[in-house]
């Protein structure tokens, strides 16, 4: 029997009135009490220590402490994600064993077509997905914010104060960069360089880790990360390197991508935040950052190559496919017409040029979906799960990061050049580097050396954690299947430590 649910007219009218009231009240509330409170509105007293300033800002706005504590919980959750996945496997194995031992009830037919699913195991799997961590804690953040300041505040904060352009851009550029025509084109371009080393695993490893990050200065870092991760998966990780080499490669990839976008002023998110306010153009970026980044990428990659040269040489013997070492098993042998590749590169170019206009690059993506459907016999299956998860990760990080300026800004203003560089590097490990550089633009009196130091530190530390640089979640999402227990934050940090030190020397000593 179906149960009919009826809404009384009076109840419906009251609900609509409440929603309408929120719509009207929210802008008015925001105008009189802006949230989050601008850092320039806090009282400033000369001679106060950093801890005194932070204590004063907590006293003026108690929610500052709450927001940062929730953010710390989210960061700790990312470190515990591999544990959650391990517990999920244990719970599911125990559940499967119990299901096999349970005898069938009288009159019940045995059915193995749809095995019973462990709800507890699925929940632990969900909590172990790094991409959903900041979204989960963003929900907790908004619930606490609504309870403390009224429900109009989180609605206004999410609807008007948070800029989700970067997460949307990453979703679109990841989806475009992972298509078969684009990936095959990138692979063909890099094949010419890898062929200088006879197409061995070592040659592909060097080519992808040096050339792809530098391409990030032209096609943006998220696109470079997507292409590099997909090629490393097909040419390197599929050969099952040792965990030590696997983490070293992942850390090196993240660091190289983070600094590889600094040759131009439009490709790296942390540079985009300052290029306009500080009037940094293409010539400035290349003369101050670009050549140093290139030197660091080549130096770090060659050093890791020397450290792991024997294992890299041994990996080439593991290749199991035919004479062509480029195409993995199951690859579609049909050639792709050049005009299809050209059109899809045009879609990527449009997305990069319109990166600051969501309505335009999303409209372009919709046209791409139609084009992909029409040319489906030359396309691979479009898997939107990784891009959407990465976008969700970045959206949650943006929500949290917008409430951390109250303690980052006074910390940055108290540091000189070298301490500022190392401070920005460390802070980047616990917050998106674009947020660090954005807050630096709000500080008055920053000299040229300090501006250089904060940006150099932000891009240098961009490989230490998955949250340090916007493209990192994309790389982890595409490569995590090669890490049985998930990507360990400690393993990633250790793999990125040596390249990070090399980049620091290149930016601050050369």
Secondary structure, DSSP 8 states (H G I E B T S, - for coil): --------HHHHHHHHHHHHHHHHHHHHHHHHS-SS--GGGS---TT--HHHHHHHHHHH-THHHHHHHHHHHHHHHHHHHHHHHHHHHHHHHHHHHHHHHS---TT-----SS----HHHHHHHHHT-HHHHHHHHHHHHHHHHHHHH-HHHHHHIIIII---HHHHHHHHHHHHHTSHHHHHHHHHHHHHHHGGGTT-HHHHHHHIIIIIHHHHHHH-HHHHHHHHHHHHHHHTGGG---HHHHHHHHHHHHHHHHHHGGGSSSSSHHHHHHHHHHT--HHHHIIIIIHHHHHHHHHHHHHHHHHTHHHHHHHGGG--S-S-SSS-TT---S---HHHHHHHHHHHHHHHHTTT-HHHHHHHHHHHHHHHHHTGGGS-----HHHHHHHHHHHHHHHHHTT-HHHHHHHHHT--HHHHHHHHHHHHHHS-HHHHHHHHHT-TT--HHHHHHHHHHHHHGGGSSTTSSTTHHHHHHHHGGGSTT---HHHHHHHHHHHHHHHHHHHHT-
